[in-house]
């Protein structure tokens, strides 16, 4: 719907793409083929780190059992055993977390680097018409260059570690719980999804919920303040101080309201998650007490079963909170592969042809526009050229004269082959060769073009002049500047 905000439309697009798109896993993992040796230690570390909290429950039950022993020697032996166990678990957590985060960091950073290199290279291969599309604006392209790789990283990088950590927490916790008592474990398993969800909610609240609306208002307020300060003369000239202040205040009020709503929502979910966790524990203690009274279940077995499920639920919930936006990652993979697989209408790699290269011999070049018509790809309703025919002989100087918008710049764009004619042909060289059959890279290297408003790069004037031919000598540079009427520019030296 055209009236919907762009953010809403993008969310709908992501949801639709994620639902229909099947990720080519083999092709995706091929990006990380050089790092395949890092996957095994990364997954091993994730599994080791996932067993930490369930093992804490097991050791806690053993320590509690030792405190109920009447024999001081047995008590100390049990406590020392538990202390050694906690020390080993601590070292295991250190090793597991180090392997998980360091190895997946190497995998993820290399994936990000390669995808960005491929995307940027593909941007450079696109024809000019690609950049005329409003959907391919500078802001959107630079944003996609930054965000696509990071989103795809969540699929092959830390996401795998989180899933492995999640599975290890569940499996180890249930093994510990079932080894103590089956009945209590089965009852606690009924609460496992709710407690795991509660743990995920708690982590999400503690890390900070999105609050994108409030952040947007705050950014807009900061932008208003910045623009007002930078353009204070204009504000004063228009006597717009009060209006500017009111605009700034309104945005701050909206941001405050958004933060207040976010805080209320966060508080509700945090309280609900605590309620679910304590509710599950209450059920476990109640049923565990019945089993102790009715069936003679030992206290340490009850505690081991209870804590095994409870702590594995907490660990699983915390792992779930670190799961990235899978839909956004799938949509990013779709967009990246679609871009990489797209064929350009004018391929820069088409440089093998030897036609149209007589300028290498220092000879002139004959150019002929034969009944050329042209319409810009993204302005199909406007015909810029309609049956244009003219010839330029070698060594001849020709001026194109016409009103603004008459197609003068379009002729030069076609001559540089930024676009191909809609109808008709452009012939070059003698004998005549179609421009579309000439080697593209050599052809462009033999064209010198200065636009009406040339763009200079952030470097010295000399470096700008040499940008297209960096290996020219100083004498050649001075000659080119002299022929272009630049020899007196910035003194007698181009610098």
Phi, psi and omega per residue, in radians:
X1 nan 2.246 -3.037
X2 -1.140 -0.436 -3.092
X3 -1.409 -0.193 -3.108
X4 -1.281 2.546 3.053
X5 -1.055 2.682 -3.101
X6 -1.078 -0.611 3.141
X7 -1.114 -0.687 3.134
X8 -1.171 -0.767 3.131
X9 -1.093 -0.677 3.141
X10 -1.171 -0.688 3.095
X11 -1.103 -0.705 3.108
X12 -1.148 -0.702 3.122
X13 -1.113 -0.759 3.138
X14 -1.075 -0.760 3.139
X15 -1.099 -0.731 -3.126
X16 -1.179 -0.750 3.141
X17 -1.141 -0.777 -3.115
X18 -1.097 -0.575 -3.125
X19 -1.264 -0.653 -3.036
X20 -1.671 -0.354 -2.978
X21 -1.554 2.353 3.038
X22 -1.824 2.041 -3.073
X23 -1.188 2.205 3.061
X24 -1.319 1.510 -2.979
X25 -1.040 -0.712 -3.109
X26 -1.086 -0.747 3.126
X27 -1.180 -0.641 -3.134
X28 -1.159 -0.802 -3.127
X29 -1.249 -0.315 3.094
X30 -1.109 -0.441 3.088
X31 -1.096 -0.506 -3.105
X32 -1.833 0.372 -3.128
X33 -1.003 -0.717 3.107
X34 -1.109 -0.369 -3.124
X35 -1.787 0.332 -3.069
X36 -1.053 -0.489 3.126
X37 -1.213 -0.258 3.135
X38 -1.497 -0.297 -3.047
X39 -1.179 -0.730 -3.096
X40 -1.091 -0.930 3.100
X41 -1.115 -0.541 3.127
X42 -1.157 -0.790 3.132
X43 -1.237 -0.651 3.086
X44 -1.085 -0.784 3.107
X45 -1.102 -0.653 3.110
X46 -1.117 -0.768 3.117
X47 -1.127 -0.723 3.118
X48 -1.090 -0.765 -3.134
X49 -1.170 -0.533 3.136
X50 -1.224 -0.388 -3.123
X51 -1.531 -0.047 -3.018
X52 -1.105 -0.919 -3.066
X53 -1.166 -0.748 3.040
X54 -1.033 -0.651 3.097
X55 -1.153 -0.556 3.067
X56 -1.082 -0.706 3.099
X57 -1.110 -0.719 3.119
X58 -1.092 -0.786 -3.129
X59 -1.206 -0.606 3.100
X60 -1.093 -0.735 3.113
X61 -1.104 -0.705 3.128
X62 -1.165 -0.687 3.122
X63 -1.160 -0.714 3.126
X64 -1.124 -0.659 3.103
X65 -1.106 -0.686 -3.133
X66 -1.108 -0.636 -3.117
X67 -1.202 -0.334 3.112
X68 -1.600 0.053 -3.123
X69 -1.434 2.312 -3.124
X70 -1.318 -0.432 -3.108
X71 -1.460 2.048 -3.129
X72 -1.000 -0.649 -3.130
X73 -1.135 -0.762 3.115
X74 -1.147 -0.653 3.129
X75 -1.059 -0.866 -3.119
X76 -1.130 -0.650 3.123
X77 -1.102 -0.756 3.128
X78 -1.153 -0.726 -3.135
X79 -1.168 -0.731 3.117
X80 -1.100 -0.691 3.113
X81 -1.077 -0.745 3.124
X82 -1.160 -0.692 3.138
X83 -1.116 -0.740 3.087
X84 -1.090 -0.714 3.116
X85 -1.066 -0.769 3.109
X86 -1.092 -0.654 3.119
X87 -1.124 -0.753 3.108
X88 -1.126 -0.692 3.104
X89 -1.105 -0.677 3.119
X90 -1.090 -0.765 3.100
X91 -1.149 -0.665 3.089
X92 -1.088 -0.704 3.103
X93 -1.114 -0.712 3.130
X94 -1.088 -0.834 -3.113
X95 -1.164 -0.804 -3.105
X96 -1.076 -0.835 -3.127
X97 -1.132 -0.673 3.128
X98 -1.108 -0.814 3.121
X99 -1.099 -0.790 -3.090
X100 -1.065 -0.953 -3.008
X101 -1.299 -0.678 -3.110
X102 -1.232 -0.784 -3.112
X103 -1.184 -0.760 3.117
X104 -1.204 -0.462 3.053
X105 -1.148 -0.749 3.100
X106 -1.097 -0.790 3.136
X107 -1.073 -0.842 -3.072
X108 -1.164 -0.731 -3.111
X109 -1.171 -0.664 3.109
X110 -1.217 -0.650 3.059
X111 -1.083 -0.810 3.130
X112 -1.028 -0.775 -3.129
X113 -1.075 -0.816 -3.072
X114 -1.184 -0.723 -3.139
X115 -1.140 -0.726 3.118
X116 -1.127 -0.672 3.100
X117 -1.097 -0.762 -3.131
X118 -1.161 -0.737 3.137
X119 -1.111 -0.800 -3.115
X120 -1.130 -0.714 3.095
X121 -1.081 -0.663 3.118
X122 -1.190 -0.659 3.062
X123 -1.024 -0.745 -3.109
X124 -1.191 -0.398 3.140
X125 -1.508 -0.210 -3.090
X126 -1.220 2.579 3.034
X127 -1.309 2.904 -3.044
X128 -1.093 -0.551 3.141
X129 -1.049 -0.488 3.110
X130 -1.066 -0.683 -3.085
X131 -1.449 -0.159 3.050
X132 -1.333 -0.345 -3.126
X133 -1.209 2.220 3.104
X134 -1.000 -0.455 3.105
X135 -1.246 -0.224 -3.135
X136 -2.004 0.758 3.108
X137 -1.191 2.857 -3.114
X138 -1.008 -0.769 -3.124
X139 -1.086 -0.745 -3.111
X140 -1.218 -0.664 -3.134
X141 -1.191 -0.766 3.114
X142 -1.166 -0.611 3.096
X143 -1.154 -0.755 3.127
X144 -1.152 -0.642 3.098
X145 -1.056 -0.611 -3.121
X146 -1.445 -0.740 -2.939
X147 -1.558 -0.606 -3.064
X148 -1.002 -0.827 -3.095
X149 -1.124 -0.699 3.140
X150 -1.140 -0.695 3.137
X151 -1.189 -0.728 3.118
X152 -1.155 -0.481 3.130
X153 -1.081 -0.502 -3.134
X154 -1.196 -0.355 -3.137
X155 -1.403 -0.849 -3.045
X156 -1.710 -0.225 -3.092
X157 -1.676 -2.021 -3.028
X158 -1.070 -0.432 3.141
X159 -1.011 -0.745 3.106
X160 -1.083 -0.730 3.117
X161 -1.097 -0.682 3.135
X162 -1.145 -0.750 3.109
X163 -1.097 -0.741 3.127
X164 -1.136 -0.736 3.105
X165 -1.097 -0.743 3.111
X166 -1.044 -0.856 -3.120
X167 -1.113 -0.720 3.140
X168 -1.124 -0.663 3.119
X169 -1.109 -0.815 -3.122
X170 -1.122 -0.871 -3.065
X171 -1.116 -0.861 -3.106
X172 -1.145 -0.684 3.129
X173 -1.111 -0.741 -3.132
X174 -1.229 -0.621 3.085
X175 -1.081 -0.801 3.121
X176 -1.087 -0.736 -3.104
X177 -1.205 -0.803 -3.114
X178 -1.163 -0.527 3.124
X179 -1.193 -0.312 3.131
X180 -1.622 -0.933 -3.141
X181 -2.770 2.281 -3.071
X182 -1.343 -0.788 -3.052
X183 -1.079 -0.879 -3.126
X184 -1.101 -0.657 3.127
X185 -1.116 -0.718 3.128
X186 -1.112 -0.684 3.104
X187 -1.147 -0.761 -3.141
X188 -1.180 -0.515 3.119
X189 -1.120 -0.483 3.084
X190 -1.106 -0.494 3.127
X191 -1.627 -0.094 -3.034
X192 -1.017 -0.841 -3.142
X193 -1.048 -0.728 -3.122
X194 -1.154 -0.724 -3.129
X195 -1.225 -0.659 3.088
X196 -1.127 -0.736 3.080
X197 -1.088 -0.664 3.109
X198 -1.117 -0.709 3.093
X199 -1.101 -0.686 3.109
X200 -1.141 -0.709 3.126
X201 -1.099 -0.763 3.137
X202 -1.053 -0.760 3.131
X203 -1.139 -0.700 3.141
X204 -1.118 -0.707 3.140
X205 -1.182 -0.747 -3.117
X206 -1.172 -0.579 3.113
X207 -1.385 -0.227 3.130
X208 1.751 2.088 3.098
X209 -1.305 2.962 -2.940
X210 -0.994 -1.106 -3.124
X211 1.037 0.642 -3.056
X212 -1.118 -0.606 -3.134
X213 -1.130 -0.831 3.134
X214 -1.117 -0.674 3.115
X215 -1.129 -0.651 3.130
X216 -1.091 -0.787 3.123
X217 -1.107 -0.687 3.130
X218 -1.134 -0.704 3.100
X219 -1.123 -0.704 3.121
X220 -1.127 -0.692 3.108
X221 -1.096 -0.757 3.111
X222 -1.100 -0.651 3.127
X223 -1.166 -0.722 3.106
X224 -1.063 -0.792 3.141
X225 -1.088 -0.750 -3.136
X226 -1.111 -0.797 -3.129
X227 -1.156 -0.644 3.137
X228 -1.129 -0.740 -3.140
X229 -1.189 -0.726 -3.114
X230 -1.193 -0.512 -3.092
X231 -2.048 0.762 -3.074
X232 -1.082 -0.599 3.119
X233 -1.082 -0.724 3.121
X234 -1.160 -0.739 3.114
X235 -1.044 -0.780 3.140
X236 -1.163 -0.733 -3.107
X237 -1.098 -0.600 -3.139
X238 -1.589 0.032 -3.094
X239 0.896 0.847 -3.046
X240 -1.857 0.367 -3.108
X241 -1.064 -0.824 -3.098
X242 -1.146 -0.758 -3.134
X243 -1.108 -0.703 3.122
X244 -1.143 -0.741 3.118
X245 -1.105 -0.743 -3.137
X246 -1.120 -0.714 3.103
X247 -1.069 -0.775 3.124
X248 -1.095 -0.745 -3.127
X249 -1.150 -0.711 3.124
X250 -1.064 -0.748 3.133
X251 -1.154 -0.674 3.080
X252 -1.131 -0.697 3.122
X253 -1.101 -0.755 3.132
X254 -1.132 -0.681 3.110
X255 -1.120 -0.730 3.109
X256 -1.112 -0.729 3.101
X257 -1.084 -0.729 3.129
X258 -1.111 -0.722 3.118
X259 -1.157 -0.634 3.104
X260 -1.117 -0.775 3.102
X261 -1.103 -0.726 3.138
X262 -1.095 -0.710 3.128
X263 -1.126 -0.712 3.121
X264 -1.117 -0.767 3.137
X265 -1.133 -0.749 3.132
X266 -1.081 -0.749 3.123
X267 -1.085 -0.711 3.132
X268 -1.086 -0.859 -3.088
X269 -1.188 -0.601 3.104
X270 -1.151 -0.730 3.094
X271 -1.137 -0.728 3.120
X272 -1.096 -0.722 -3.137
X273 -1.120 -0.705 3.069
X274 -1.100 -0.693 3.115
X275 -1.072 -0.727 3.123
X276 -1.136 -0.732 -3.136
X277 -1.129 -0.847 -3.126
X278 -1.229 -0.525 3.065
X279 -1.124 -0.752 3.092
X280 -1.111 -0.712 3.099
X281 -1.128 -0.688 3.132
X282 -1.079 -0.774 3.111
X283 -1.079 -0.742 -3.127
X284 -1.121 -0.759 3.129
X285 -1.169 -0.663 -3.138
X286 -1.138 -0.856 -3.105
X287 -1.231 -0.607 3.078
X288 -1.097 -0.695 3.081
X289 -1.074 -0.729 3.110
X290 -1.075 -0.718 -3.141
X291 -1.168 -0.607 3.086
X292 -1.126 -0.750 -3.101
X293 -1.298 -0.826 -2.995
X294 -1.462 -0.610 -3.014
X295 -2.105 0.051 3.077
X296 1.251 0.491 3.106
X297 -1.125 2.340 3.133
X298 -1.214 2.569 -3.091
X299 -1.073 -0.742 -3.106
X300 -1.167 -0.545 3.074
X301 -1.211 -0.718 3.080
X302 -1.054 -0.788 -3.110
X303 -1.177 -0.676 3.130
X304 -1.114 -0.772 3.124
X305 -1.130 -0.783 -3.111
X306 -1.119 -0.882 -3.083
X307 -1.241 -0.524 3.099
X308 -1.043 -0.813 3.137
X309 -1.264 -0.755 -3.075
X310 -1.083 -0.848 -3.088
X311 -1.279 -0.523 3.067
X312 -1.213 -0.588 3.064
X313 -1.151 -0.737 3.109
X314 -1.096 -0.785 -3.135
X315 -1.119 -0.737 3.126
X316 -1.120 -0.710 3.126
X317 -1.116 -0.737 3.110
X318 -1.139 -0.613 3.080
X319 -1.144 -0.735 -3.133
X320 -1.064 -0.571 -3.119
X321 -1.148 -0.378 -3.125
X322 -1.639 0.021 3.080
X323 -1.172 2.334 3.125
X324 -1.360 -3.124 3.101
X325 -1.357 1.723 -3.060
X326 -1.135 -0.702 3.138
X327 -1.067 -0.771 3.125
X328 -1.120 -0.647 3.125
X329 -1.167 -0.725 3.112
X330 -1.148 -0.711 3.104
X331 -1.120 -0.676 3.102
X332 -1.123 -0.735 3.096
X333 -1.075 -0.727 3.094
X334 -1.039 -0.832 -3.093
X335 -1.156 -0.694 -3.124
X336 -1.157 -0.837 -3.122
X337 -1.186 -0.586 3.072
X338 -1.111 -0.721 3.108
X339 -1.159 -0.795 -3.092
X340 -1.160 -0.528 -3.106
X341 -1.549 -0.169 -3.074
X342 -1.214 2.419 3.083
X343 -1.619 2.360 3.089
X344 -1.539 2.538 -3.126
X345 -1.225 -0.491 3.096
X346 -2.161 1.759 -3.033
X347 -1.447 2.119 3.118
X348 -1.163 -0.472 -3.137
X349 -1.205 -0.162 -3.134
X350 -1.338 1.292 -3.078
X351 -2.153 0.175 -3.065
X352 -1.461 -0.348 -3.080
X353 -1.168 2.453 3.102
X354 -1.684 0.007 -3.117
X355 -1.325 2.647 3.050
X356 1.221 0.588 -3.085
X357 -2.189 0.417 -3.083
X358 -1.192 -0.255 3.117
X359 -1.134 -0.301 3.096
X360 -1.113 -0.441 -3.131
X361 -1.543 0.101 -3.124
X362 1.401 0.110 3.133
X363 -1.391 2.903 3.086
X364 -1.335 3.141 -3.101
X365 -2.376 2.238 3.095
X366 -1.667 2.319 -3.106
X367 -2.191 2.370 3.124
X368 -2.397 2.176 2.970
X369 -1.656 2.036 -3.048
X370 -1.944 1.700 3.076
X371 0.927 0.866 -3.050
X372 -1.473 2.249 2.990
X373 -2.115 2.593 -3.070
X374 -2.659 2.412 3.028
X375 -2.310 2.294 3.121
X376 -1.107 2.447 -3.058
X377 -0.950 -0.601 -3.073
X378 -1.873 0.310 3.007
X379 -2.431 1.049 -3.008
X380 -1.108 -0.404 -3.099
X381 -1.417 -0.098 -3.071
X382 -2.089 1.990 3.086
X383 -1.550 1.972 -3.073
X384 -1.388 -0.774 3.092
X385 -2.101 2.432 -3.089
X386 -2.400 1.682 3.099
X387 1.212 0.656 -3.120
X388 -1.289 2.249 3.113
X389 -2.370 2.182 3.009
X390 -2.860 2.858 -3.136
X391 -2.243 2.573 3.038
X392 -2.209 2.040 3.136
X393 -1.401 2.783 3.124
X394 -1.031 2.267 3.129
X395 1.437 -0.054 -3.110
X396 -1.477 2.510 3.060
X397 -1.786 2.211 -3.071
X398 -2.239 2.378 3.066
X399 -2.005 2.329 3.037
X400 -1.705 2.138 -3.072
X401 -2.068 2.345 3.116
X402 3.089 2.948 -3.123
X403 -1.236 2.910 3.075
X404 -1.065 2.303 -3.107
X405 1.502 0.123 -3.108
X406 -1.410 -0.192 3.080
X407 1.931 0.172 -3.127
X408 -1.100 -0.865 3.132
X409 -1.135 -0.552 3.126
X410 -1.121 -0.669 3.108
X411 -1.037 -0.783 3.138
X412 -1.208 -0.586 3.080
X413 -1.136 -0.685 3.088
X414 -1.203 -0.658 -3.129
X415 -1.150 -0.599 3.067
X416 -1.426 -0.033 -3.109
X417 1.012 0.750 2.920
X418 -1.249 -0.504 3.094
X419 -2.373 2.820 2.987
X420 -1.856 2.553 -3.139
X421 -1.045 2.581 3.039
X422 -1.230 -0.737 3.065
X423 -2.430 2.775 3.132
X424 1.465 -3.083 -3.066
X425 -2.428 2.656 2.981
X426 -1.967 2.115 -3.098
X427 -1.914 2.417 -3.136
X428 -2.307 2.796 3.046
X429 1.274 3.070 3.123
X430 -2.497 1.897 0.183
X431 -1.210 2.724 -3.022
X432 -1.104 2.368 3.090
X433 -2.261 2.394 3.084
X434 -1.107 2.381 -3.141
X435 -1.075 -0.544 -3.137
X436 -1.207 -0.272 3.139
X437 -1.766 -0.113 3.132
X438 -1.376 2.652 3.084
X439 -1.098 2.138 -2.984
X440 -1.170 -0.867 -3.091
X441 -1.131 -0.855 3.088
X442 -1.057 -0.638 -3.136
X443 -1.082 -0.819 -3.112
X444 -1.201 -0.511 3.129
X445 -1.172 -0.371 -3.109
X446 -1.776 0.296 3.079
X447 -2.020 2.230 3.013
X448 -1.869 2.179 -3.041
X449 -2.450 2.255 3.045
X450 -2.118 2.059 -3.076
X451 -1.368 3.035 -3.120
X452 -1.086 -0.670 3.104
X453 -2.223 1.383 -3.061
X454 -1.109 2.536 3.114
X455 -1.655 2.164 3.100
X456 -1.757 2.395 3.101
X457 -1.404 2.837 -3.092
X458 -1.352 1.270 3.138
X459 -2.737 3.120 -3.106
X460 -1.176 2.850 3.121
X461 -1.093 -0.684 3.105
X462 -1.052 -0.769 3.136
X463 -1.156 -0.603 3.074
X464 -1.134 -0.750 3.141
X465 -1.126 -0.659 -3.095
X466 -1.522 0.081 -2.997
X467 -1.047 -0.686 -3.116
X468 -1.437 -0.277 -3.140
X469 -2.526 1.348 -2.988
X470 -1.174 -0.243 -3.045
X471 -1.752 0.227 -3.130
X472 -1.259 2.664 3.134
X473 -1.414 2.950 3.130
X474 -1.117 -0.650 3.129
X475 -1.122 -0.751 3.120
X476 -1.134 -0.655 3.120
X477 -1.109 -0.805 -3.140
X478 -1.120 -0.660 3.124
X479 -1.138 -0.747 3.124
X480 -1.097 -0.729 3.136
X481 -1.157 -0.654 3.130
X482 -1.145 -0.751 -3.133
X483 -1.205 -0.440 3.122
X484 -1.593 0.018 3.141
X485 1.351 0.453 -3.100
X486 -1.911 0.122 -3.025
X487 -1.171 -0.417 3.105
X488 -1.689 0.072 -3.118
X489 -1.334 2.229 -3.118
X490 0.975 0.848 -3.100
X491 1.476 -2.603 3.133
X492 -1.765 0.092 -3.080
X493 -2.208 2.343 3.092
X494 -1.462 2.012 -3.104
X495 -2.724 nan nan
